[in-house]
Amino acid sequence: MKINQLSRITYIIHTTIIITITSLSLCTSVYAKAPTNLASLLNDFKRYSPTTFDHHSGSLYQHSLWTALAVDKWFKDGNVWWDGIDASFYKTAVLAALLHDIGKAGDLYFAYPGKPGHPHSGFEYITGQRLYKINNYSSIDISVLLNNICKRLGIDHQQQKMIAIIVGMHWEFGKIMIQWEKYHKNDALLPIFFQHYLQLLSSAAAACGYNDGHIDSTLVRLTILVSAADVRGAQPVMPLSRHLLGCLSIDAHTFPPDTKEHSYTTWCYGSIGKMLREKLLEYFDPGSSLRATMAGQASPG
């Protein structure tokens, strides 16, 4: 067989593969149905999955579920991450955990190595500033869908705004931990990190009209809670909560193998994370002696 014939056959094969993949992708996009409730929104998450698993196991759907299960488990266990949060915020915390990575969906990029802008995209979805794509021809306003979901769950408008803030901020507590480690665990720099965190939280509150732009202790604690649960949910969370799954009408029977060391353990969230949480909360208290002490340490000379 001549070389030009081989080249032609190779070209035909490659073209056929490309056409097939494109057709399948278009079919998936065109015939996808718009979510009408929480279960169907989470079902749409199943179309999205990372292509690398350096930090996360599972698809977007699985990770979102594991994050919510972590929040649920910590609530039942009386874990420190729930300290200072009233039980009336349970549904708000679980819903925020389920939706914390919604910014990775709704763009029709189903396989992705990473989406670093997803917290901001998620904030825009939930506040109605960005439309969530269902297929190549239709989109929905997630804020309208979320409003209906919250009504059914008995979550008020202020708590719905909390969810938007938590989604937009869920990476920021981890950044404090990274910066603290990067600068050799220098406590003198913590006021700078804490102040930046609280400023971002205040900006998000103002942007969505939460509490006239004023942040409170509950919001700070909930945001940290979901940030920690995000890391805990990087791998499967067991045992499953039948009550939680039943309420949401979702399926969680498919789990990928958990073969690597858990990110929650590797990054010391159970020790360093909880310690920095306490320092941040103490710094947030205007009357705290820690704020004055830290401010003095951070001052030049």
Residue pairs with C-beta under 8 A, 6 or more apart in sequence:
25 110
26 136
28 47
28 110
29 108
29 135
29 136
30 135
30 136
30 137
31 135
32 44
32 47
32 134
32 135
33 40
33 134
34 134
34 138
34 140
35 41
35 43
35 44
35 134
35 140
35 145
36 145
37 145
37 148
37 149
37 152
38 95
38 98
38 149
38 248
39 248
39 249
39 250
41 142
41 145
41 149
42 61
42 64
42 65
42 98
42 248
42 250
43 61
43 250
44 105
44 106
44 134
45 59
45 60
45 61
45 64
45 102
45 105
46 59
46 60
46 61
47 105
47 110
48 59
48 60
48 61
48 104
48 105
48 109
48 110
48 111
48 112
49 58
49 59
49 60
49 110
49 111
49 112
50 56
50 59
50 60
50 111
50 112
50 113
50 114
51 111
51 112
51 113
52 113
52 114
55 234
55 263
56 63
56 234
56 263
57 63
57 234
57 235
57 236
57 256
57 257
57 258
57 260
58 66
58 235
58 236
58 255
58 256
60 101
60 104
60 105
62 236
62 252
62 254
62 255
62 256
63 101
63 233
63 234
64 97
64 98
64 99
64 100
64 101
64 233
65 98
65 233
65 250
65 252
66 232
66 233
66 234
66 235
66 236
66 237
67 97
67 98
67 100
67 101
67 226
67 229
67 230
67 232
67 233
67 237
68 94
68 95
68 97
68 98
68 229
68 233
68 244
69 233
69 237
69 240
69 241
69 244
69 252
70 97
70 228
70 229
70 232
70 233
70 237
71 93
71 94
71 97
71 225
71 226
71 229
72 94
72 241
72 244
73 79
73 237
73 241
74 81
74 82
74 225
74 229
75 82
75 87
75 90
75 93
76 241
80 274
80 277
81 224
81 225
81 228
81 229
81 274
81 277
82 225
83 221
84 217
84 218
84 221
84 281
85 93
85 218
85 221
85 222
85 225
86 218
89 159
89 218
89 222
91 153
91 154
91 155
92 155
92 159
92 162
92 163
92 222
93 222
93 225
93 226
94 244
95 149
95 150
95 153
95 155
95 163
96 162
96 163
96 166
96 167
96 222
96 226
97 226
97 229
97 230
97 233
98 248
99 122
99 126
99 146
99 163
99 167
100 122
100 166
100 167
100 170
100 226
100 230
101 118
101 122
101 170
101 230
102 121
102 122
102 125
102 126
102 132
102 142
102 167
103 115
103 117
103 118
103 119
103 120
103 121
103 122
103 123
103 124
103 125
103 167
104 112
104 115
104 118
104 121
104 122
105 132
106 121
106 125
106 130
106 131
106 132
106 133
106 139
106 142
107 121
107 133
108 133
108 135
108 136
109 115
115 121
119 167
119 168
119 169
119 170
119 171
120 168
121 130
122 167
122 168
123 129
123 164
123 165
123 167
123 168
123 204
123 207
123 208
124 130
125 132
125 142
125 143
126 142
126 143
126 146
126 163
126 164
126 167
127 143
127 164
127 207
127 208
128 141
128 142
128 143
128 144
131 139
131 140
131 141
132 139
132 140
132 141
132 142
133 139
134 140
146 160
146 163
147 160
149 155
150 156
150 157
150 159
150 160
150 163
155 163
158 210
158 211
161 205
161 208
161 209
161 210
162 210
162 219
162 222
164 204
164 208
164 210
165 201
165 204
165 205
165 208
165 210
165 219
165 223
166 222
166 223
166 226
168 204
169 200
169 201
169 204
169 223
169 227
170 223
170 226
170 227
170 230
171 227
172 197
172 200
172 201
172 223
172 227
173 197
173 223
173 224
173 227
173 228
173 273
173 276
173 277
173 280
174 227
174 230
174 231
174 267
175 193
175 197
176 193
176 194
176 197
176 276
176 280
177 267
177 269
177 272
177 273
177 276
179 189
179 193
180 186
180 189
180 190
180 193
180 272
180 276
183 189
187 294
187 297
188 294
188 297
188 298
189 298
190 276
190 279
190 283
190 294
191 283
191 291
191 294
191 295
191 297
191 298
192 298
194 279
194 280
194 283
194 284
194 294
197 280
198 215
198 220
198 284
201 215
201 219
201 220
201 223
202 213
202 214
202 215
204 210
205 211
205 213
205 214
205 215
205 219
206 213
210 219
211 219
217 281
217 284
217 285
220 280
220 281
220 284
221 281
224 277
224 280
228 264
228 269
228 273
228 277
231 263
231 264
231 267
231 269
231 273
232 264
232 269
234 262
234 263
234 264
235 258
235 260
235 262
235 263
235 264
236 255
236 256
236 258
240 252
245 251
245 252
264 270
267 273
279 290
282 288
282 290
282 291
283 290
283 291
283 294
285 291
